[in-house]
Amino acid sequence: MPVYEYLCDRCGPFTQMRPMAEYEMPSECPECAAAAPRVILTAPRASTLAAETRRAHATNERSANAPLSSSSMRGKHGAGCSCCGGGSAKKGKNGLKSFPSSRPWMISH
């Protein structure tokens, strides 16, 4: 069950665990038993997420509003990359990268 925040006019803010079906309903103040409306006083607890998960959420949020285009990615892979750096990777007759002769198991990006 989620924890919701409520604000009593007499006693101040308090939190209470309630079913999601009752999220809009006022809650009884534990001090004075008055009906207190639900309020949002603090930000969601994103700080408890793992660092990798926070970075993934931030990346997804940026991507939703301003996705990167192929022209904005140009040069991001480094000077040796043939896809954007004009590097030195060998290409076959059909324009695809060919495998290095000494290491056929390697996969290019």
Protein Blocks (a to p, Z undefined) as FASTA:
>chain_A
ZZdddddfknopcdddddfklmmpccddfklopacddddfbdcdfklpcfklmmmmmmmm
mmmmmccdfklmgoknojklmklnopabdcdfkopacddfklmmbccZZ
